[in-house]
């Protein structure tokens, strides 16, 4: 089967040291209206939430390009105040919590999210701060 993709244009967006390429294919090639485009970002089609092809006009393409470029420049939220060491509970994917201790203050990761390094039952790792509940330290006297 022959690949029918024909791109009419592309837009390269640089964010820091990485680039995202938007590729624009004429919408009529994919069942869309004349004057619209089907768009791929980083080699993935931008589809609707239910997986159907999404078609964009010039203004929509410009908004998506600006959103990709400018969201990377938004200032990060301020660092949460979680001192090291703190006694914490960490939410697991199943909704339950494990107890442990932090061994760093919050760190802004490469995705722009605040994470904190936690020791849990002999294991350690970085977890998002929104999954952490900080407890007042309680020690037996």
Beta strands, then each sheet from edge to edge (+ up, - down):
strand 1: 7-15
strand 2: 18-26
strand 3: 37-41
strand 4: 44-45
strand 5: 55-56
strand 6: 87-91
strand 7: 97-102
strand 8: 107-108
strand 9: 114-120
strand 10: 123-128
strand 11: 132-135
sheet 1: 1+ 2- 3+ 4-
sheet 2: 1+ 2- 3+ 5-
sheet 3: 8+ 9- 7+ 6- 11+
sheet 4: 8+ 9- 10+
end
